[in-house]
Amino acid sequence: MLASVTDICFIGLKSDYFIALGVVYTGHFEFMQKKFFWCSSNDFTFQPMPDLNDQHREFIDRDTSFFTGEPNRKLKQPKEGEENADEPPPEEDPAEEDGEDNKKDADSDATEPEEIKVPPKELTEIDRLMYVVCAIENDCQIAPVGAFKMSASHQLRRNEAFQGLSAAQSLKLTCYMHLRNVQSAEAKKRLDEPSAPFNPNFLESISNDKPTGSWNFQHDLQKDTVLGRSLLWPGFHFYHSHNSRNFGSCYIGDGLKNLELQF
């Protein structure tokens, strides 16, 4: 059986968070659907994670404080009439303004579509938790090349023919791919080619990750398993047993990204 397991635990100051991941392969074009569930160490009752609130992504990216374990704690309260607290309004070109003024008389009878404004949302710790979980999944969730395949109907499937990486292969970054929707134009182009179902490298390789040196792989003492860890997200660990279908990962950490790695 091909195993791919992810366990996530965030260590908080007052209580901890545990995250469970469920995946749905069938009926999803080119990539599986991921569903996250969370619970606190206070009660261990799992419930669905809230929808991703990325209105305050810049604030979260700058936040280096520890999680407390209080999911409803307010981190940021948007001001009234504020659409997005983190994004300044776009600057207007004076030349364009003059040109628009000249057209006002001619277009006075024309009606413009009303701009849809997203109401501001307050930021709570559970919102930040969901954002960080998605960031870790995006940056760190990996699989050996060949462990997954693209079906003729462009649905992601586990590859029954995968027999694992050798000891030599398991230390090479080029033998691992990100288990996420492709993001580069080159990878998207590969998926559109007729040969995509026959290409084991249809996902993005971790060898192209920036900054360089964000991954470390080494063998265990028995030399039959490779252990990988992310230096970008300290606390993320990956394993793969040589010449087998068994691999998986876990994250146990404080939810803080290593922003000094590139230095």
MOTAFEN-V678714 format. One record per helix or strand. SS is the DSSP state (H for helix, E for strand). FROM is the first residue (numbers start at 1). LEN is the number of residues. If there is no record, write none. Layout:
((SS | FROM | LEN) (SS | FROM | LEN))
This chain:
((E | 3 | 8) (E | 17 | 8) (E | 33 | 8) (E | 47 | 2) (H | 57 | 6) (E | 74 | 3) (H | 94 | 10) (E | 123 | 2) (H | 125 | 16) (E | 142 | 3) (E | 148 | 3) (E | 156 | 3) (H | 169 | 3) (H | 173 | 3) (E | 176 | 3) (H | 185 | 8) (H | 196 | 3) (E | 205 | 1) (H | 206 | 3) (E | 215 | 5) (E | 225 | 6) (E | 236 | 6) (E | 246 | 8))
